Amino acid sequence: MTDGRNLNILQSGRQMLRAFGGVNETYGCSEAELSSSLNFSGRGYPALQTRATRKKVREVQDVNGMYHLNGLVICRGTTLEYTPDADESRAGAVVLENALTDNEKAMTGMGTKVLIWPDKKAFDTVSGELTDLAAAWTLSGGTMTVTPCDGEGRTYTPDGVGTTEPESPADGQLFLKGDAESPYGAGSVLLKYSAKNKKWSEILLTSLRLHCPGLGSVLKEGDTVTVSGMPGTVCSAAAAGLNGEVSISTLDGDDVITTLAVPEDSTRYYGSWTVTATGTSWRSADGKVTENEAAAAPVKLERRVPDLDFVTEQGNRVWGCSREENSIYACALGDPTNWYSYRGIASDSYAVSVGSDGAFTGAASCLGYLLFFKENCIHKLYGSKPSDYQMSSVRCRGVAANAAKSLCVIAETLYYLSPDGVMAWSGSLPAKVSGALDTGKLTAVDRAVGGQLDARYYLYLHRKTDTGSGRLLVYDTERGLWQEESAAGTGMVSTGQQLYLWDGNALWAADPEREVSGEDETGLKFEAVTGDIGLAVPDDKYISRVTLRMDALAHTVLTVAVSYDGGDWETVSSCAVTRDHQRVNLPFVPRRHDTMRLRFAGTGQMVLRSMALTFADAAGARVSGAVPRR
């Protein structure tokens, strides 16, 4: 039999929260997580600690791109600035004014050089020089000559031309033997007499020597150039492929020596062509026959570089793609100036077209693979040389449009923003890591930039519908926690030991302890809102007391507010800290409720160490249900 005197005894209990999670914007946000947050971090985990104050390095305007390679490269407006890592005073900084176009940059490093698109330039961090990747030579007021030669570039002038060899030749005498109808045609043979051997031997003229005044200062040996504007009479007589891709096998001053296919039906092969901007002339090898032709000859030799929107480096090659075409390009081995060199050797350039629909949205290298992204596809390319490059394509969540700069490799994993949230790729298929965030707030971005500091992934994004400065999200890859910081990541660059954030007006260092000079951030504003508290107890109980234990630095001002059952915020406690590392206890007695949320807001630096919740039974089931939080 039950004793009726025990029916009204109220049972109490106590719950201690000491491990606090990150931001959880979903309906399942727990009492130890944050439904919204600003300027908190996971650095004090399991406690909840505000982020470190940043350090203002310097004022800088109009930043179009930043890259780190042995120092910090900043493209601002039309100026390029470079500050070496070893030079903390910036006295040895390189400043090149009016050197770039004023637009957004795509950059990657190769050796000691930073390569910049769309300018197609290379900045050498050792010499401080900015050079063009592309180059061109144009025939304007000069004179160009095209002459057949041997493999070493030597040209020959025969002593005679005919159908039969001379009867008493001298040692070393040259003779052009051919038929009477076309004695200077490709079917003729150039012979040289040897008195020692008492016989004629053939000299093969299978190469061309192109004399181009001033070309030696523009192009280099080994370049593959595109020749255009060469008169058709010269091409049909000297080499059918002269207008097209030509490899400079040897460069002798201003003379290009190259090997091309000899036209079999040429009737004027053995001779020399002289080309000017207004006409051409041909002189036979023995000098006895000349022909002239008045025709415009806009000859141009160009070392082309493709237009690329996304670039990366892998295997001593620069790789890239663009939004405008469905092709992937790679430069020649170790040579970012040559992109159209196809000679059948291991150091050749490489290009491949893909069949997937849509425009490319990004490119990156990770774990030895080349990854080229579209919004719904990843093209993975691997191999060691052009002959064994292989590509596989997977339809999956790729990089979102306008989010190419969100690509960031942290601890052998590639993170990026996709149309469905933030993804992590570690070698197979991407996995979503932003399940705790509202996917709707991560879509339709017009700008997304990623960066790294230690094991934390920083992601700045600005949506097309945003009227403010956007969001700066921070993902702790080791603990799987998300936080949000005050937006200052319109541009960012990681150095390995530091992360620099550009907010549109100034450059900030994310970790002030690693920065020697600069102005410390003051008046850090923070705010955090917990999830619904009270859902963890199935019985009809209420929270009769809340005790918060915190640590704070001097000049920290903190206000604690509570929202009962989804209602308005009510301030329940506040404090102002006067000395460093002060322990603060903030107890308060909430009024009767079903659920409640807490909000911590203020300025300064604080750490929430624990939250103690005292529960008491509500006799008679007096607690009414609350309206679900939207």
C-alpha positions as CSV (number, residue, x, y, z in Angstrom):
1,M,0.0,0.0,0.0
2,T,1.4,3.4,-1.0
3,D,1.8,6.1,1.7
4,G,-0.1,9.2,0.5
5,R,2.3,11.4,2.5
6,N,5.0,10.8,-0.2
7,L,3.0,12.0,-3.2
8,N,4.0,15.7,-2.8
9,I,7.7,15.3,-2.1
10,L,9.6,17.2,-4.8
11,Q,12.7,15.5,-6.2
12,S,15.6,17.7,-7.3
13,G,18.6,16.9,-9.5
14,R,21.7,18.6,-10.9
15,Q,23.3,18.5,-14.3
16,M,26.7,19.9,-15.0
17,L,27.7,20.9,-18.6
18,R,31.5,21.2,-19.1
19,A,31.9,20.2,-22.7
20,F,30.5,22.8,-25.2
21,G,30.1,22.2,-28.9
22,G,30.1,24.6,-31.7
23,V,27.4,26.2,-33.8
24,N,24.5,24.0,-34.7
25,E,21.9,25.8,-36.8
26,T,19.6,22.8,-37.2
27,Y,16.5,21.9,-35.2
28,G,18.5,19.4,-33.2
29,C,20.7,21.9,-31.5
30,S,21.4,20.7,-28.0
31,E,21.8,22.6,-24.7
32,A,25.6,22.3,-24.9
33,E,25.7,23.7,-28.5
34,L,25.2,27.1,-29.9
35,S,22.2,28.0,-32.1
36,S,24.1,31.1,-33.1
37,S,27.5,32.5,-32.2
38,L,29.9,35.3,-33.0
39,N,33.6,35.4,-32.1
40,F,33.8,32.2,-30.1
41,S,36.3,29.4,-31.0
42,G,37.2,25.9,-30.1
43,R,40.7,26.8,-28.9
44,G,39.6,26.3,-25.3
45,Y,37.7,23.1,-25.9
46,P,35.9,21.6,-23.9
47,A,35.3,25.0,-22.5
48,L,33.7,27.7,-24.6
49,Q,36.2,30.5,-25.2
50,T,36.2,33.6,-27.3
51,R,38.6,33.7,-30.2
52,A,42.0,35.4,-30.0
53,T,42.1,39.0,-30.9
54,R,43.6,39.7,-34.3
55,K,46.5,42.0,-35.0
56,K,46.2,44.7,-37.6
57,V,49.4,44.4,-39.8
58,R,48.8,47.4,-42.0
59,E,46.4,49.3,-44.2
60,V,45.9,48.1,-47.7
61,Q,43.4,48.9,-50.4
62,D,42.1,47.3,-53.6
63,V,43.5,43.8,-53.1
64,N,42.9,41.6,-56.1
65,G,44.8,38.6,-54.9
66,M,47.3,37.3,-52.3
67,Y,49.8,34.5,-52.3
68,H,52.5,33.2,-50.1
69,L,55.8,31.9,-51.4
70,N,58.9,32.6,-49.3
71,G,57.1,35.8,-48.6
72,L,53.8,37.6,-49.0
73,V,52.7,38.7,-52.5
74,I,49.8,41.2,-52.7
75,C,48.3,42.4,-55.9
76,R,46.6,45.6,-55.2
77,G,45.2,47.6,-58.1
78,T,47.9,47.7,-60.7
79,T,50.7,47.3,-58.2
80,L,52.5,44.2,-57.0
81,E,54.0,44.1,-53.5
82,Y,56.3,41.4,-52.1
83,T,57.5,41.2,-48.6
84,P,60.0,38.4,-47.8
85,D,59.4,36.3,-44.7
86,A,62.9,37.1,-43.3
87,D,62.3,40.9,-43.6
88,E,60.0,41.9,-40.8
89,S,60.6,45.6,-41.2
90,R,59.4,45.6,-44.9
91,A,62.6,47.5,-45.8
92,G,63.5,44.9,-48.4
93,A,60.0,44.7,-49.9
94,V,59.6,44.8,-53.7
95,V,57.0,47.3,-55.1
96,L,56.2,47.2,-58.8
97,E,53.8,49.9,-59.8
98,N,51.7,49.8,-63.0
99,A,52.8,46.2,-63.6
100,L,49.4,44.4,-63.5
101,T,45.9,44.8,-64.7
102,D,43.3,45.9,-62.1
103,N,41.2,42.7,-61.9
104,E,40.8,39.5,-59.8
105,K,43.9,37.2,-59.9
106,A,44.4,33.5,-60.0
107,M,47.9,32.6,-58.7
108,T,50.0,29.5,-58.0
109,G,53.6,28.9,-57.1
110,M,56.3,27.0,-59.0
111,G,59.8,26.9,-57.7
112,T,60.7,30.4,-56.7
113,K,58.1,32.0,-59.0
114,V,54.5,33.1,-58.4
115,L,52.5,32.8,-61.6
116,I,49.7,35.3,-62.1
117,W,46.6,35.1,-64.3
118,P,44.9,36.7,-66.3
119,D,48.1,38.8,-66.7
120,K,50.1,35.7,-67.6
121,K,53.1,36.9,-65.7
122,A,55.7,35.3,-63.4
123,F,57.1,37.1,-60.3
124,D,60.5,35.7,-59.2
125,T,60.7,35.9,-55.4
126,V,64.6,35.7,-55.5
127,S,65.3,38.4,-58.1
128,G,62.2,40.5,-57.6
129,E,61.6,40.6,-61.3
130,L,58.2,40.3,-63.0
131,T,58.3,38.7,-66.5
132,D,55.8,37.8,-69.2
133,L,55.0,34.1,-69.7
134,A,53.8,34.8,-73.2
135,A,56.0,36.4,-75.9
136,A,55.7,37.5,-79.5
137,W,58.0,38.7,-82.3
138,T,56.4,40.6,-85.2
139,L,58.0,41.4,-88.6
140,S,57.5,45.1,-89.0
141,G,60.2,47.1,-90.7
142,G,62.9,44.4,-90.7
143,T,63.8,41.6,-93.1
144,M,63.3,37.9,-92.5
145,T,65.1,35.2,-94.4
146,V,64.1,31.5,-94.7
147,T,66.8,29.1,-95.8
148,P,67.1,25.3,-95.9
149,C,70.0,24.1,-93.7
150,D,71.4,20.9,-92.2
151,G,70.7,19.7,-88.7
152,E,73.4,21.9,-87.3
153,G,72.1,25.0,-89.0
154,R,74.7,25.3,-91.7
155,T,73.6,26.7,-95.1
156,Y,75.3,25.8,-98.4
157,T,75.9,27.5,-101.8
158,P,76.5,25.0,-104.6
159,D,79.1,25.7,-107.3
160,G,76.8,24.4,-110.0
161,V,73.4,23.0,-110.8
162,G,72.7,20.2,-113.4
163,T,71.6,16.7,-114.1
164,T,75.1,15.1,-114.0
165,E,78.1,15.7,-111.7
166,P,81.2,17.6,-113.0
167,E,84.0,15.5,-114.4
168,S,87.0,16.9,-112.5
169,P,85.6,18.2,-109.2
170,A,87.7,19.8,-106.5
171,D,87.8,18.6,-103.0
172,G,84.8,19.9,-101.1
173,Q,83.1,21.1,-104.2
174,L,79.2,21.4,-103.9
175,F,76.9,20.4,-106.7
176,L,73.1,20.5,-106.8
177,K,71.9,17.5,-108.9
178,G,68.3,17.4,-110.2
179,D,66.2,17.2,-113.3
180,A,66.2,19.9,-115.9
181,E,62.6,21.0,-115.4
182,S,62.9,21.8,-111.6
183,P,66.6,21.9,-110.7
184,Y,65.9,23.7,-107.4
185,G,63.0,21.5,-106.4
186,A,62.7,19.2,-103.4
187,G,63.6,16.2,-105.5
188,S,67.1,17.5,-106.2
189,V,70.1,16.3,-104.2
190,L,72.9,18.5,-102.8
191,L,76.3,16.7,-103.2
192,K,79.8,17.3,-101.8
193,Y,82.9,15.8,-103.4
194,S,85.6,14.1,-101.3
195,A,89.0,13.9,-103.0
196,K,90.2,11.4,-100.4
197,N,87.3,9.0,-101.0
198,K,87.0,10.0,-104.7
199,K,83.2,10.1,-104.5
200,W,80.2,12.4,-104.0
201,S,78.3,12.3,-100.8
202,E,74.8,13.6,-100.1
203,I,74.2,16.5,-97.7
204,L,70.7,16.4,-96.2
205,L,69.0,19.8,-95.9
206,T,66.0,18.8,-93.8
207,S,65.9,21.8,-91.4
208,L,65.1,25.5,-91.9
209,R,67.1,28.5,-90.7
210,L,64.8,31.5,-90.0
211,H,66.6,34.8,-89.5
212,C,64.3,37.1,-87.5
213,P,66.0,40.4,-86.4
214,G,65.5,41.0,-82.7
215,L,63.9,37.7,-81.9
216,G,66.8,36.5,-79.7
217,S,65.8,39.0,-77.0
218,V,62.2,37.9,-77.0
219,L,62.1,34.1,-77.3
220,K,64.4,31.4,-76.0
221,E,65.8,28.0,-77.2
222,G,63.3,25.2,-76.6
223,D,60.2,27.4,-77.1
224,T,57.3,26.2,-79.2
225,V,55.9,29.2,-81.1
226,T,52.9,29.7,-83.3
227,V,53.9,31.2,-86.7
228,S,51.3,33.1,-88.5
229,G,51.2,35.5,-91.5
230,M,53.9,33.6,-93.5
231,P,53.2,34.0,-97.3
232,G,51.7,30.9,-98.9
233,T,54.4,30.9,-101.5
234,V,57.1,30.4,-98.8
235,C,55.1,27.7,-97.1
236,S,54.5,25.7,-100.2
237,A,58.1,25.9,-101.2
238,A,60.0,25.6,-97.9
239,A,57.7,23.8,-95.4
240,A,54.0,23.2,-95.4
241,G,53.8,23.4,-91.6
242,L,55.5,26.8,-91.4
243,N,52.3,28.5,-90.5
244,G,51.5,26.7,-87.2
245,E,53.3,25.3,-84.2
246,V,57.1,25.4,-84.6
247,S,59.6,24.2,-82.1
248,I,62.8,26.2,-81.7
249,S,65.3,23.3,-81.5
250,T,68.2,25.7,-81.7
251,L,68.4,29.5,-81.3
252,D,71.6,31.0,-82.8
253,G,71.4,34.7,-82.0
254,D,68.3,35.9,-83.9
255,D,68.3,32.7,-86.1
256,V,65.7,30.0,-85.4
257,I,66.7,26.5,-86.5
258,T,63.8,24.1,-86.7
259,T,63.0,20.8,-88.5
260,L,59.8,20.6,-90.6
261,A,58.4,18.4,-93.3
262,V,59.8,19.1,-96.7
263,P,57.1,19.6,-99.4
264,E,57.6,16.9,-102.0
265,D,56.2,18.9,-104.8
266,S,58.2,22.0,-104.1
267,T,60.0,23.5,-107.2
268,R,61.9,26.2,-105.3
269,Y,63.2,24.4,-102.2
270,Y,67.0,24.9,-102.7
271,G,67.2,28.7,-102.3
272,S,66.6,31.5,-99.9
273,W,63.4,33.4,-99.2
274,T,63.5,37.0,-98.1
275,V,60.4,38.3,-96.5
276,T,59.4,41.9,-95.7
277,A,56.1,43.4,-94.5
278,T,55.2,44.3,-98.1
279,G,56.6,41.4,-100.2
280,T,58.7,38.4,-100.7
281,S,61.6,37.4,-103.0
282,W,63.3,34.1,-103.8
283,R,66.9,33.6,-104.8
284,S,68.1,30.2,-106.0
285,A,70.9,28.4,-104.0
286,D,73.5,29.2,-106.7
287,G,72.3,32.8,-107.0
288,K,71.4,32.6,-110.7
289,V,67.6,32.8,-110.5
290,T,65.5,35.3,-108.6
291,E,61.7,35.8,-108.3
292,N,59.7,38.6,-106.6
293,E,56.2,38.8,-105.3
294,A,54.5,41.9,-103.9
295,A,52.1,40.7,-101.1
296,A,51.5,41.7,-97.5
297,A,53.4,39.5,-95.0
298,P,52.3,40.1,-91.4
299,V,54.6,37.5,-90.0
300,K,54.3,36.8,-86.3
301,L,56.1,34.3,-84.0
302,E,54.1,34.0,-80.8
303,R,54.7,31.9,-77.7
304,R,51.1,31.4,-76.5
305,V,49.8,30.9,-73.0
306,P,46.1,29.8,-72.6
307,D,43.6,32.0,-70.8
308,L,43.0,30.3,-67.4
309,D,40.7,31.1,-64.6
310,F,41.8,28.4,-62.2
311,V,45.4,27.2,-61.7
312,T,47.4,24.8,-59.5
313,E,50.8,23.1,-59.5
314,Q,51.6,19.4,-59.5
315,G,54.6,17.4,-60.6
316,N,56.7,20.4,-61.6
317,R,53.9,21.5,-64.0
318,V,51.3,24.2,-63.8
319,W,47.8,23.0,-64.6
320,G,44.7,25.1,-65.3
321,C,41.3,25.4,-66.9
322,S,38.9,28.2,-67.7
323,R,35.1,28.8,-67.6
324,E,35.0,29.5,-71.3
325,E,36.2,26.1,-72.6
326,N,36.0,22.4,-71.7
327,S,39.7,21.8,-71.8
328,I,42.4,21.2,-69.2
329,Y,46.0,22.4,-69.9
330,A,49.4,21.7,-68.4
331,C,52.7,23.5,-69.2
332,A,55.8,21.8,-70.3
333,L,57.8,20.1,-67.6
334,G,59.4,22.8,-65.4
335,D,58.6,25.5,-68.0
336,P,55.4,27.6,-67.4
337,T,56.1,29.6,-70.5
338,N,55.4,26.7,-72.9
339,W,51.9,25.3,-73.2
340,Y,51.7,24.1,-76.8
341,S,54.8,21.9,-77.1
342,Y,53.9,18.5,-78.5
343,R,57.1,16.8,-79.6
344,G,56.3,13.3,-78.4
345,I,58.7,13.4,-75.4
346,A,58.1,13.1,-71.6
347,S,58.6,16.9,-71.0
348,D,55.9,17.9,-73.5
349,S,52.9,20.1,-72.6
350,Y,49.6,18.4,-72.2
351,A,46.0,19.2,-73.0
352,V,42.7,17.2,-72.8
353,S,39.1,18.0,-73.5
354,V,36.4,16.7,-71.2
355,G,32.8,15.8,-72.1
356,S,30.9,16.9,-69.0
357,D,28.5,19.7,-69.2
358,G,28.7,23.0,-67.5
359,A,31.6,25.4,-66.8
360,F,34.7,24.6,-64.6
361,T,34.4,26.1,-61.2
362,G,37.8,25.3,-59.6
363,A,41.1,23.4,-59.7
364,A,43.3,21.9,-57.0
365,S,46.0,19.3,-56.3
366,C,45.8,16.9,-53.4
367,L,47.4,13.5,-52.6
368,G,49.2,13.5,-55.9
369,Y,46.0,14.0,-57.9
370,L,44.9,16.8,-60.1
371,L,41.3,17.7,-59.4
372,F,39.2,19.9,-61.8
373,F,35.8,20.8,-60.5
374,K,32.4,21.6,-61.9
375,E,29.3,22.1,-59.7
376,N,28.2,18.5,-60.2
377,C,31.4,16.7,-61.3
378,I,35.0,16.1,-60.4
379,H,37.6,15.2,-63.0
380,K,40.6,13.5,-61.4
381,L,43.8,13.3,-63.4
382,Y,46.9,11.3,-62.4
383,G,50.1,10.1,-64.0
384,S,53.8,11.0,-64.4
385,K,54.1,12.1,-68.1
386,P,51.8,12.9,-71.0
387,S,52.0,9.4,-72.4
388,D,50.5,7.8,-69.3
389,Y,48.2,10.5,-67.9
390,Q,44.8,9.1,-67.1
391,M,41.6,10.9,-66.2
392,S,38.5,9.6,-64.3
393,S,35.3,11.6,-63.9
394,V,32.8,11.2,-61.1
395,R,29.4,12.9,-60.9
396,C,29.2,14.2,-57.3
397,R,29.1,17.4,-55.4
398,G,31.8,19.7,-56.8
399,V,32.8,23.3,-56.2
400,A,30.0,25.8,-56.2
401,A,30.1,28.7,-58.7
402,N,32.2,31.6,-57.5
403,A,33.7,29.4,-54.8
404,A,37.0,28.4,-56.4
405,K,39.0,30.2,-53.7
406,S,37.3,28.1,-51.0
407,L,39.5,25.1,-52.0
408,C,42.0,24.5,-49.1
409,V,44.1,21.4,-48.2
410,I,44.4,20.7,-44.5
411,A,46.1,17.6,-43.1
412,E,45.9,15.7,-46.4
413,T,42.2,16.6,-46.9
414,L,40.7,19.0,-49.4
415,Y,37.9,21.2,-48.1
416,Y,35.7,23.3,-50.4
417,L,32.2,24.9,-50.7
418,S,29.8,22.9,-52.8
419,P,26.2,23.8,-53.8
420,D,25.1,21.5,-51.0
421,G,27.4,22.8,-48.2
422,V,31.0,22.4,-47.2
423,M,32.7,19.2,-48.4
424,A,35.9,17.2,-47.5
425,W,37.7,15.2,-50.1
426,S,40.4,12.7,-48.9
427,G,40.9,10.5,-52.0
428,S,37.7,8.9,-52.9
429,L,34.3,10.7,-52.7
430,P,33.6,14.0,-51.0
431,A,31.8,13.9,-47.6
432,K,29.7,16.7,-46.2
433,V,31.1,18.3,-43.0
434,S,28.6,21.2,-42.7
435,G,25.7,19.1,-41.5
436,A,25.4,21.3,-38.4
437,L,24.9,24.5,-40.5
438,D,21.9,25.7,-42.3
439,T,22.5,24.7,-45.9
440,G,20.3,27.5,-47.2
441,K,22.8,30.1,-45.8
442,L,25.6,28.5,-47.7
443,T,24.1,28.6,-51.2
444,A,23.9,31.1,-54.0
445,V,27.2,32.8,-53.0
446,D,28.8,35.4,-55.2
447,R,32.1,35.1,-53.3
448,A,33.7,32.4,-51.2
449,V,37.3,32.3,-49.9
450,G,39.1,29.6,-47.8
451,G,42.1,29.7,-45.6
452,Q,44.0,27.6,-43.1
453,L,45.5,28.2,-39.7
454,D,46.8,25.0,-37.9
455,A,43.9,22.5,-38.2
456,R,41.2,25.2,-38.6
457,Y,39.5,25.8,-41.9
458,Y,38.4,29.4,-42.4
459,L,35.6,30.1,-44.9
460,Y,34.4,33.5,-45.8
461,L,31.3,33.7,-47.9
462,H,29.0,36.4,-49.2
463,R,25.6,35.5,-50.7
464,K,24.0,37.4,-53.5
465,T,21.1,38.3,-51.2
466,D,23.4,39.6,-48.4
467,T,23.4,43.3,-47.7
468,G,26.2,43.2,-45.1
469,S,29.7,42.0,-45.1
470,G,29.0,38.3,-45.3
471,R,30.0,35.5,-42.9
472,L,33.3,34.1,-41.7
473,L,32.9,30.5,-40.6
474,V,35.7,28.5,-38.9
475,Y,35.7,24.7,-38.9
476,D,37.9,22.8,-36.4
477,T,38.9,19.8,-38.5
478,E,40.2,17.9,-35.5
479,R,37.1,18.2,-33.3
480,G,34.4,18.7,-36.0
481,L,33.1,22.0,-34.5
482,W,31.9,25.1,-36.4
483,Q,32.2,28.6,-35.1
484,E,31.5,32.0,-36.6
485,E,33.8,35.0,-36.4
486,S,33.3,38.7,-37.3
487,A,33.7,38.9,-41.1
488,A,37.2,40.0,-42.2
489,G,38.0,37.5,-44.9
490,T,37.1,39.2,-48.2
491,G,40.6,37.9,-49.1
492,M,42.9,35.6,-47.1
493,V,46.2,33.8,-47.5
494,S,47.8,31.1,-45.4
495,T,51.6,31.0,-44.8
496,G,51.7,27.8,-42.8
497,Q,52.3,29.6,-39.6
498,Q,49.9,32.5,-40.0
499,L,46.6,33.4,-41.6
500,Y,46.2,36.9,-43.0
501,L,42.7,38.2,-43.5
502,W,41.8,41.3,-45.6
503,D,38.6,43.0,-44.7
504,G,38.6,45.5,-47.5
505,N,40.6,48.1,-45.8
506,A,43.3,46.4,-43.7
507,L,45.3,43.2,-43.4
508,W,44.8,41.3,-40.1
509,A,46.8,38.4,-38.6
510,A,44.6,35.8,-37.2
511,D,47.1,34.7,-34.5
512,P,48.6,37.8,-32.8
513,E,51.2,35.8,-30.9
514,R,52.9,34.8,-34.2
515,E,53.1,38.4,-35.5
516,V,56.0,40.6,-34.4
517,S,54.6,44.0,-35.2
518,G,51.1,45.4,-35.6
519,E,48.2,47.0,-33.8
520,D,46.2,44.7,-31.5
521,E,42.4,44.5,-32.0
522,T,40.5,46.1,-29.2
523,G,36.9,45.8,-27.9
524,L,36.2,42.3,-29.2
525,K,32.4,41.9,-29.3
526,F,31.1,38.4,-28.7
527,E,27.7,36.7,-28.5
528,A,26.5,33.2,-28.1
529,V,23.0,31.7,-27.9
530,T,22.6,28.1,-26.5
531,G,20.2,25.6,-27.8
532,D,17.0,24.8,-25.9
533,I,17.7,23.8,-22.3
534,G,15.2,21.5,-20.6
535,L,14.5,18.9,-23.3
536,A,16.9,16.3,-21.8
537,V,14.6,15.5,-18.9
538,P,11.6,13.4,-19.8
539,D,9.8,14.0,-16.5
540,D,7.7,17.1,-15.8
541,K,10.6,19.1,-14.3
542,Y,11.8,22.7,-14.4
543,I,15.1,24.3,-13.9
544,S,15.1,26.0,-10.5
545,R,18.7,27.4,-10.5
546,V,21.5,28.1,-13.0
547,T,25.1,28.6,-12.1
548,L,27.6,29.8,-14.6
549,R,31.4,29.7,-14.0
550,M,33.6,31.8,-16.1
551,D,37.1,33.1,-16.5
552,A,37.6,36.6,-18.0
553,L,40.4,39.1,-18.7
554,A,40.4,42.6,-17.4
555,H,38.0,45.1,-19.0
556,T,35.6,42.3,-20.0
557,V,31.9,43.3,-19.8
558,L,29.4,40.4,-19.9
559,T,25.6,40.3,-20.0
560,V,23.6,37.1,-19.6
561,A,20.0,37.0,-21.0
562,V,17.5,34.3,-21.0
563,S,14.5,33.5,-23.3
564,Y,11.7,31.4,-21.8
565,D,9.8,29.1,-24.1
566,G,10.9,31.0,-27.2
567,G,9.9,34.4,-25.8
568,D,11.7,37.7,-25.6
569,W,15.1,38.1,-24.1
570,E,15.3,39.1,-20.4
571,T,18.6,40.2,-18.8
572,V,19.3,38.1,-15.7
573,S,22.9,39.0,-14.8
574,S,25.8,41.1,-15.9
575,C,29.3,41.9,-14.7
576,A,32.4,43.9,-15.4
577,V,35.8,42.3,-14.8
578,T,38.6,44.5,-13.4
579,R,41.6,42.2,-13.3
580,D,43.1,39.5,-15.5
581,H,42.1,35.9,-15.2
582,Q,39.3,36.7,-12.8
583,R,37.0,33.8,-11.9
584,V,33.3,34.8,-12.2
585,N,30.3,32.9,-10.8
586,L,26.9,34.1,-12.1
587,P,24.0,32.2,-10.4
588,F,20.4,33.1,-11.1
589,V,17.0,31.7,-10.5
590,P,14.9,31.4,-13.6
591,R,11.1,31.6,-13.5
592,R,8.9,28.6,-14.2
593,H,9.3,27.4,-17.8
594,D,9.3,24.4,-20.1
595,T,12.5,25.3,-22.1
596,M,14.8,28.2,-22.1
597,R,17.8,29.5,-24.0
598,L,20.8,31.5,-22.7
599,R,22.6,34.3,-24.4
600,F,26.1,35.5,-23.5
601,A,27.0,38.9,-25.0
602,G,29.6,41.5,-24.3
603,T,33.1,42.7,-25.1
604,G,36.5,41.4,-24.1
605,Q,37.8,37.9,-23.5
606,M,36.0,35.2,-21.6
607,V,35.9,31.4,-21.1
608,L,32.7,29.6,-20.1
609,R,34.1,26.7,-17.9
610,S,30.8,25.1,-16.8
611,M,27.1,25.5,-16.6
612,A,25.3,23.9,-13.6
613,L,21.5,23.3,-13.9
614,T,19.5,22.4,-10.9
615,F,16.2,20.6,-11.7
616,A,13.1,20.4,-9.5
617,D,9.9,18.5,-10.0
618,A,6.8,20.5,-11.0
619,A,4.0,19.2,-8.7
620,G,0.7,18.9,-10.5
621,A,2.1,19.1,-14.0
622,R,1.9,22.9,-13.9
623,V,4.5,23.5,-16.7
624,S,2.7,24.1,-20.0
625,G,4.2,23.3,-23.3
626,A,6.0,25.9,-25.3
627,V,5.8,27.0,-28.9
628,P,8.5,25.1,-30.9
629,R,11.5,27.3,-31.8
630,R,11.5,28.4,-35.4
